[in-house]
Amino acid sequence: QVQLVESGGGLVQAGGSLRLSCTASGSIFSIDIMGWYRQAPGKQRELVAHITNDGSTNYADSVKGRFTISSRNAKNTFYLQMNSLKPEDTAVYYCNVRSDFAPYWGQGTQVTVSS
């Protein structure tokens, strides 16, 4: 079992920045992928970015060049640095990890970008 706690959401003006954090506890040694997803009202949850154990990253086209995913202390904490935010980035952001091929989710944090 893995427990995830997120922090860092909030309200920001367009063009601003936020950094989301996700701290994992429990069976963290089996984690091989860490990622961020988001869900806007009336839309499906979508992948924003993920990072693997070897440091490989992948981003949604809509956030490339603006968002950066990174990790610290191996698998314990990872981040999503969001720059040049747009109103269309408004959503609930969820952190996610895969451990022993099972997905685990954070509770979600609201990010609101005003125009």
C-alpha positions as CSV (number, residue, x, y, z in Angstrom):
1,Q,0.0,0.0,0.0
2,V,1.1,3.5,-0.8
3,Q,-0.3,6.7,0.7
4,L,0.0,10.0,-1.2
5,V,-0.4,13.5,0.2
6,E,-0.5,16.5,-2.1
7,S,0.0,20.1,-1.5
8,G,0.5,23.4,-3.4
9,G,-2.7,24.1,-5.3
10,G,-4.4,27.4,-5.2
11,L,-5.6,30.5,-7.2
12,V,-3.2,32.2,-9.6
13,Q,-3.6,34.7,-12.4
14,A,-2.9,33.7,-15.9
15,G,0.9,33.8,-16.6
16,G,1.7,32.9,-13.0
17,S,3.3,29.9,-11.5
18,L,2.5,27.2,-8.9
19,R,4.4,24.2,-7.7
20,L,2.5,21.0,-6.6
21,S,4.1,18.5,-4.3
22,C,3.3,14.9,-3.6
23,T,4.8,12.9,-0.8
24,A,4.6,9.2,-0.8
25,S,4.7,6.8,2.2
26,G,4.2,3.1,2.8
27,S,5.5,0.7,0.2
28,I,7.5,3.3,-1.8
29,F,10.4,1.0,-2.8
30,S,8.2,-0.7,-5.4
31,I,7.2,2.5,-7.1
32,D,8.4,2.7,-10.7
33,I,6.3,5.5,-12.2
34,M,5.1,8.8,-10.6
35,G,2.8,11.2,-12.3
36,W,0.3,14.0,-12.3
37,Y,-3.2,13.9,-13.8
38,R,-5.9,16.6,-13.9
39,Q,-9.6,16.7,-14.2
40,A,-11.5,19.7,-15.3
41,P,-15.3,20.0,-14.7
42,G,-17.2,18.0,-17.2
43,K,-14.1,16.4,-18.6
44,Q,-12.3,13.1,-18.2
45,R,-9.2,12.8,-16.1
46,E,-6.1,13.2,-18.3
47,L,-2.4,12.6,-17.9
48,V,-0.3,15.8,-17.4
49,A,3.2,14.4,-16.9
50,H,5.0,11.3,-15.6
51,I,8.5,10.4,-14.6
52,T,10.0,6.9,-14.3
53,N,12.6,5.5,-12.0
54,D,15.4,6.2,-14.6
55,G,14.3,9.8,-14.9
56,S,12.5,9.6,-18.2
57,T,9.7,12.1,-18.5
58,N,6.6,12.4,-20.6
59,Y,4.3,15.4,-21.0
60,A,0.9,16.1,-22.4
61,D,1.3,18.3,-25.5
62,S,-0.8,21.0,-23.9
63,V,1.8,21.5,-21.1
64,K,5.1,20.9,-22.9
65,G,7.5,23.7,-22.3
66,R,5.5,25.1,-19.4
67,F,5.3,22.3,-16.8
68,T,8.2,20.3,-15.3
69,I,7.9,17.1,-13.3
70,S,10.8,16.2,-11.0
71,S,11.5,13.9,-8.0
72,R,13.5,14.1,-4.9
73,N,14.8,11.5,-2.5
74,A,14.2,8.8,-5.1
75,K,10.6,7.9,-4.7
76,N,9.5,9.8,-1.7
77,T,8.5,13.2,-3.0
78,F,7.8,14.5,-6.5
79,Y,6.8,17.8,-7.9
80,L,5.0,19.5,-10.7
81,Q,6.3,23.0,-11.5
82,M,3.7,24.9,-13.5
83,N,4.7,28.1,-15.3
84,S,2.9,30.4,-17.7
85,L,-0.4,29.1,-16.4
86,K,-3.5,29.5,-18.6
87,P,-7.2,29.5,-17.6
88,E,-7.5,26.2,-19.4
89,D,-5.1,24.7,-16.8
90,T,-7.9,25.1,-14.2
91,A,-8.6,21.6,-12.8
92,V,-8.2,19.3,-9.8
93,Y,-4.8,17.9,-10.0
94,Y,-4.1,14.4,-8.7
95,C,-0.7,12.7,-8.1
96,N,-0.4,9.1,-9.0
97,V,2.1,6.4,-8.6
98,R,2.4,2.8,-9.7
99,S,3.7,0.3,-7.2
100,D,3.8,-3.4,-7.9
101,F,1.7,-2.6,-11.0
102,A,-1.1,-1.1,-8.9
103,P,-2.1,2.5,-9.1
104,Y,-2.4,4.8,-6.1
105,W,-3.9,8.3,-6.1
106,G,-3.7,11.4,-4.0
107,Q,-6.7,13.2,-2.8
108,G,-6.5,15.9,-5.4
109,T,-5.7,19.6,-5.1
110,Q,-7.6,22.4,-6.9
111,V,-5.7,24.7,-9.3
112,T,-7.6,27.7,-10.5
113,V,-6.2,30.1,-13.1
114,S,-8.0,33.4,-13.5
115,S,-7.9,35.4,-16.8
